[in-house]
Amino acid sequence: MARPGSTQIGTAPKWHGERCGRGAKKAVTVQRYHFHCVGSDGDAVFDLPGRWVARLRELGLQADRVAQAIMAEAPDTDWSDWLVDVHDARGRRVLVRAFTEARPAK
């Protein structure tokens, strides 16, 4: 079994928090999410390895980053019908965000 704070891939959930601050004793569950990008014409970009996300409220920010990164690769493409389709490690859909709603990084 992996120690708390380890970066071993393939174990879920991943535990952090052992050294997150003076006197901290609370562990934070970090889960892997997959940020697949799909267009209405059947094109898709699959996030097979996934990404570790510590808090549910960060899913939207990460979805925005993914959309922005893909749009930057082909700025002349019409991305209006593309979505970031976020799934947890068990394959359950947890968020859908249109590329047109993606906020630029600060």
URFEN-V725795 format. One record per helix or strand. SS is the DSSP state (a for helix, b for strand). FROM is the first residue (numbers start at 1). TO is the last residue. If there is no record, write none. Layout:
<<SS,FROM,TO> <SS,FROM,TO>>
This chain:
<<b,14,16> <b,28,38> <b,44,45> <b,51,53> <a,56,73> <b,83,88> <b,93,98> <a,99,101>>
